[in-house]
């Protein structure tokens, strides 16, 4: 049986957890399915930094041939690569190798032009910097992206989501589901799901009253507060609260609150099997028609249409959803 060779090219200070998640997913796949054979290799792009954890594998020796997939892993944007490594990576891509990047591993690929015209999942910490430096790359805030022969994961636990998707694509959803059960993963997240960005970064502001107001909204989705109640809780007048929202978010509090509830509803639609009526009620909508109308006005499709379309487009659906009754 021919082994599928997967290589990891590592930069100093890459996170042990991120690498361990990727390795464990592949090793568990081999354990639960005897027909799956992976041969893993680890190469160090640069010498280890003194005092940091010791990278697995050996320093890169000048060749990258022989691997079917290669993942570049870095925790911080690395310095430009030596010419020899750059040439080796380009040659590997020309040979048909699927190449991927985890966390800041997107930087060296982008520096070589190997992501031009491709979608790439970029960690929220580097979104602005990466987009400015590499305008030809379609940088996303997704958990991971699989665009033709380029793979990318934003980092952290998203690497596990990417590897589970890879197992589903290569060997079927049954194996991916078995691995997720073995690793006690509650659900397999789709790559198109958005990264959870810290509140201050999402708002683009550190205004304390604005932050307090949004936190209140997020904590009261099922039974929404009125604008007057929110203003009272954060100790400002309604008019002052509206000015703050208009200045920093270019919308009034009620509009922002509605969008927050609708985005939460969409998340539940894609991630759970709850009925549409249950989701509408849990997001503060008084009736099914009210929820459906607000959802369609914001997203351009009804909740049912959006759910059905998203599921039909997902190649990694493990179980069929129950028939909608409401």
C-alpha positions as CSV (number, residue, x, y, z in Angstrom):
1,X,0.0,0.0,0.0
2,X,1.4,3.4,-1.1
3,X,1.8,5.9,1.7
4,X,0.6,9.5,1.2
5,X,3.5,11.7,2.1
6,X,2.7,14.9,4.0
7,X,5.4,17.4,4.9
8,X,5.5,20.2,7.5
9,X,8.0,23.0,7.0
10,X,8.4,24.8,10.3
11,X,9.6,28.2,11.4
12,X,11.0,28.9,14.9
13,X,8.5,29.6,17.6
14,X,5.6,27.9,15.8
15,X,3.1,26.7,18.4
16,X,3.5,23.1,19.6
17,X,-0.3,22.8,20.0
18,X,-1.0,23.7,16.4
19,X,1.5,21.2,15.1
20,X,0.3,18.5,17.5
21,X,-3.3,18.9,16.4
22,X,-2.4,18.4,12.8
23,X,-0.2,15.4,13.5
24,X,-2.7,13.8,15.9
25,X,-5.6,14.1,13.4
26,X,-3.6,12.2,10.8
27,X,-2.3,9.6,13.1
28,X,-5.7,8.9,14.5
29,X,-7.0,8.5,10.9
30,X,-4.4,5.8,10.4
31,X,-5.4,4.1,13.6
32,X,-9.1,4.0,13.0
33,X,-8.9,3.1,9.3
34,X,-6.3,0.5,8.3
35,X,-6.4,1.5,4.6
36,X,-5.2,5.0,5.3
37,X,-1.4,5.3,5.3
38,X,0.3,8.7,5.9
39,X,4.0,9.2,6.0
40,X,4.8,12.5,7.9
41,X,8.0,14.4,7.6
42,X,9.1,17.5,9.5
43,X,11.6,20.0,8.3
44,X,13.0,23.2,9.9
45,X,13.0,26.2,7.6
46,X,15.4,28.0,10.0
47,X,17.5,27.0,12.9
48,X,15.7,26.9,16.2
49,X,15.7,29.9,18.4
50,X,17.6,29.5,21.7
51,X,15.3,29.1,24.6
52,X,12.3,28.1,22.5
53,X,10.9,24.6,22.3
54,X,12.9,22.3,20.0
55,X,11.3,21.9,16.6
56,X,10.7,18.3,15.5
57,X,12.5,17.0,12.5
58,X,15.8,18.1,11.0
59,X,16.9,21.3,9.3
60,X,15.9,21.6,5.7
61,X,18.7,20.1,3.5
62,X,17.9,21.7,0.1
63,X,15.2,19.4,-1.3
64,X,11.5,19.3,-0.9
65,X,10.6,16.6,-3.5
66,X,8.7,13.5,-2.8
67,X,5.8,15.0,-0.7
68,X,2.2,15.0,-1.9
69,X,1.2,17.8,0.4
70,X,3.3,20.4,2.2
71,X,2.2,22.7,5.0
72,X,4.1,25.8,6.0
73,X,3.7,26.6,9.7
74,X,4.8,29.8,11.4
75,X,3.4,31.7,14.4
76,X,4.7,35.1,13.4
77,X,5.4,36.5,9.9
78,X,8.9,35.2,9.1
79,X,11.7,37.0,7.4
80,X,12.1,36.6,3.6
81,X,13.3,33.1,2.7
82,X,16.7,32.3,1.3
83,X,16.7,32.0,-2.5
84,X,17.4,28.3,-2.4
85,X,14.3,27.6,-0.3
86,X,12.2,29.9,-2.5
87,X,13.2,28.1,-5.6
88,X,12.5,24.7,-4.0
89,X,9.0,25.7,-3.0
90,X,8.2,27.1,-6.5
91,X,9.6,23.9,-8.1
92,X,7.4,21.8,-5.7
93,X,4.3,23.7,-6.8
94,X,5.2,23.3,-10.4
95,X,5.4,19.5,-9.9
96,X,1.7,19.4,-8.8
97,X,2.1,19.3,-5.0
98,X,-0.8,20.6,-3.0
99,X,0.6,23.3,-0.7
100,X,-0.9,24.7,2.5
101,X,-0.2,27.4,5.1
102,X,-1.1,27.4,8.8
103,X,-1.2,30.6,10.8
104,X,1.5,33.0,9.6
105,X,2.7,30.4,7.1
106,X,0.6,32.4,4.6
107,X,3.3,35.0,4.6
108,X,6.1,33.1,2.9
109,X,3.7,31.7,0.3
110,X,2.4,35.2,-0.4
111,X,6.0,36.6,-0.6
112,X,6.7,34.1,-3.4
113,X,3.5,35.0,-5.3
114,X,2.1,31.5,-4.8
115,X,-1.2,32.8,-3.3
116,X,-1.9,35.5,-6.0
117,X,-5.5,35.1,-7.1
118,X,-6.2,32.6,-4.3
119,X,-8.3,32.8,-1.2
120,X,-6.3,32.5,2.0
121,X,-7.5,32.4,5.6
122,X,-5.5,35.0,7.5
123,X,-5.6,35.4,11.3
124,X,-7.4,38.5,12.4
125,X,-4.2,39.9,14.0
126,X,-2.6,40.2,10.6
127,X,-5.6,41.0,8.4
128,X,-4.8,44.6,7.7
129,X,-1.1,44.1,7.4
130,X,-1.4,41.1,5.1
131,X,-4.0,42.7,2.8
132,X,-1.9,45.8,2.4
133,X,1.3,43.9,1.7
134,X,-0.3,41.3,-0.7
135,X,-3.2,43.0,-2.5
136,X,-3.3,40.2,-5.1
137,X,-4.2,37.6,-2.5
138,X,-7.9,37.3,-1.5
139,X,-7.4,37.4,2.3
140,X,-10.4,36.1,4.2
141,X,-11.4,36.0,7.9
142,X,-12.5,32.4,7.4
143,X,-11.4,29.6,9.7
144,X,-9.8,27.9,6.7
145,X,-9.8,28.1,2.9
146,X,-9.4,25.3,0.3
147,X,-9.0,27.1,-3.0
148,X,-8.0,24.6,-5.8
149,X,-4.5,23.3,-4.8
150,X,-3.9,25.8,-2.0
151,X,-4.9,25.2,1.6
152,X,-4.8,27.7,4.5
153,X,-5.9,27.8,8.1
154,X,-5.9,30.9,10.3
155,X,-4.2,29.1,13.2
156,X,-5.2,27.6,16.5
157,X,-7.9,25.0,16.5
158,X,-8.8,25.8,12.9
159,X,-5.9,23.6,11.8
160,X,-7.9,20.6,13.1
161,X,-11.0,21.7,11.1
162,X,-8.8,21.9,8.0
163,X,-7.3,18.4,8.6
164,X,-10.8,16.9,9.2
165,X,-11.9,18.5,5.9
166,X,-8.9,17.1,4.2
167,X,-9.7,13.6,5.5
168,X,-13.3,13.9,4.4
169,X,-12.2,15.0,0.9
170,X,-9.5,12.3,0.6
171,X,-11.3,9.3,2.3
172,X,-14.9,10.3,2.9
173,X,-17.0,11.9,5.6
174,X,-17.3,8.6,7.6
175,X,-13.5,8.7,8.4
176,X,-13.6,12.4,9.2
177,X,-16.5,11.8,11.5
178,X,-14.7,8.8,13.2
179,X,-11.6,10.9,13.8
180,X,-13.6,13.8,15.2
181,X,-15.3,11.3,17.6
182,X,-12.0,9.9,18.7
183,X,-10.7,13.4,19.4
184,X,-14.0,14.3,21.2
185,X,-14.7,17.1,18.7
186,X,-18.3,18.3,19.1
187,X,-18.7,19.2,15.5
188,X,-16.7,19.7,12.3
189,X,-16.7,23.4,11.5
190,X,-16.9,24.6,7.9
191,X,-14.0,26.6,6.5
192,X,-16.3,29.5,5.6
193,X,-17.2,30.1,9.2
194,X,-15.8,33.3,10.5
195,X,-13.0,33.7,13.1
196,X,-14.2,35.0,16.5
197,X,-12.5,38.4,16.6
198,X,-12.2,40.1,20.0
199,X,-14.8,42.7,20.6
200,X,-12.5,45.7,20.6
201,X,-11.0,44.6,17.3
202,X,-14.4,44.0,15.8
203,X,-15.6,47.5,16.8
204,X,-12.4,49.2,15.8
205,X,-12.8,51.3,19.0
206,X,-12.0,51.2,22.6
207,X,-14.8,53.6,23.7
208,X,-15.9,52.1,27.0
209,X,-19.6,53.0,26.7
210,X,-19.8,51.4,23.2
211,X,-18.1,48.3,24.4
212,X,-20.4,48.0,27.4
213,X,-23.5,48.5,25.2
214,X,-22.4,45.8,22.7
215,X,-21.6,43.4,25.5
216,X,-25.1,43.9,26.9
217,X,-26.6,43.3,23.4
218,X,-24.6,40.0,23.0
219,X,-25.8,38.9,26.5
220,X,-29.4,39.6,25.7
221,X,-30.2,38.0,22.3
222,X,-33.3,36.0,23.2
223,X,-35.0,38.8,25.0
224,X,-33.7,42.0,23.5
225,X,-33.4,45.2,25.5
226,X,-34.7,48.5,24.3
227,X,-32.4,51.3,23.4
228,X,-33.6,53.2,26.5
229,X,-32.8,50.2,28.7
230,X,-29.3,49.8,27.3
231,X,-28.6,53.6,27.7
232,X,-29.7,53.3,31.3
233,X,-27.5,50.3,32.0
234,X,-24.4,52.1,30.6
235,X,-25.3,55.4,32.4
236,X,-25.7,57.6,29.3
237,X,-28.7,59.2,27.7
238,X,-30.4,57.6,24.8
239,X,-29.4,60.5,22.6
240,X,-25.8,60.2,23.7
241,X,-25.8,56.4,23.1
242,X,-27.1,57.0,19.5
243,X,-24.4,59.5,18.8
244,X,-21.7,57.1,20.0
245,X,-23.1,54.3,17.7
246,X,-23.4,56.6,14.8
247,X,-19.9,58.0,15.2
248,X,-18.1,54.6,15.6
249,X,-20.4,52.1,13.8
250,X,-22.3,54.4,11.4
251,X,-25.6,52.9,12.6
252,X,-28.1,53.5,15.4
253,X,-28.1,51.0,18.3
254,X,-31.4,49.3,17.2
255,X,-30.0,48.6,13.8
256,X,-26.7,47.2,15.2
257,X,-28.7,45.1,17.6
258,X,-30.9,43.7,14.9
259,X,-27.8,42.8,12.7
260,X,-26.2,41.1,15.8
261,X,-29.3,38.9,16.3
262,X,-29.6,38.0,12.6
263,X,-26.0,37.0,12.5
264,X,-26.5,34.8,15.5
265,X,-29.6,33.3,13.9
266,X,-27.6,32.5,10.8
267,X,-24.9,30.9,12.8
268,X,-27.5,28.6,14.5
269,X,-29.1,27.8,11.1
270,X,-25.7,26.5,9.8
271,X,-24.5,24.8,13.0
272,X,-27.5,23.2,14.5
273,X,-30.6,21.2,13.5
274,X,-33.0,23.4,15.5
275,X,-36.1,24.4,13.6
276,X,-36.4,27.8,12.0
277,X,-39.1,28.8,14.5
278,X,-36.9,27.8,17.4
279,X,-34.0,29.8,16.1
280,X,-36.1,32.8,15.5
281,X,-37.5,32.8,19.0
282,X,-34.1,32.2,20.6
283,X,-32.8,35.3,18.7
284,X,-35.6,37.6,19.9
285,X,-38.1,37.5,17.1
286,X,-41.7,37.3,18.1
287,X,-43.0,35.1,15.2
288,X,-41.8,33.0,12.3
289,X,-43.0,35.6,9.7
290,X,-41.3,38.4,11.5
291,X,-38.0,36.5,11.6
292,X,-38.2,35.4,8.0
293,X,-39.0,38.9,6.8
294,X,-36.1,40.5,8.7
295,X,-33.7,37.7,7.7
296,X,-34.6,38.1,4.0
297,X,-34.2,41.9,4.1
298,X,-30.7,41.6,5.6
299,X,-29.3,38.5,3.8
300,X,-31.3,38.4,0.6
301,X,-32.8,35.0,1.2
302,X,-35.2,33.4,3.7
303,X,-33.8,31.3,6.6
304,X,-34.9,28.1,4.9
305,X,-33.4,29.1,1.5
306,X,-30.1,30.1,3.2
307,X,-29.9,26.9,5.2
308,X,-30.7,24.6,2.2
309,X,-28.2,26.4,0.0
310,X,-25.4,26.3,2.5
311,X,-25.9,22.6,3.2
312,X,-26.0,21.7,-0.5
313,X,-22.7,23.5,-1.0
314,X,-20.9,21.8,1.8
315,X,-18.9,18.7,0.9
316,X,-18.3,17.8,4.5
317,X,-21.9,17.3,5.8
318,X,-21.8,14.2,8.0
319,X,-25.4,13.7,8.7
320,X,-28.6,14.8,7.1
321,X,-30.7,17.4,9.0
322,X,-34.2,16.6,10.2
323,X,-37.1,17.7,8.1
324,X,-38.2,21.2,9.0
325,X,-41.6,21.4,10.6
326,X,-41.6,25.2,11.3
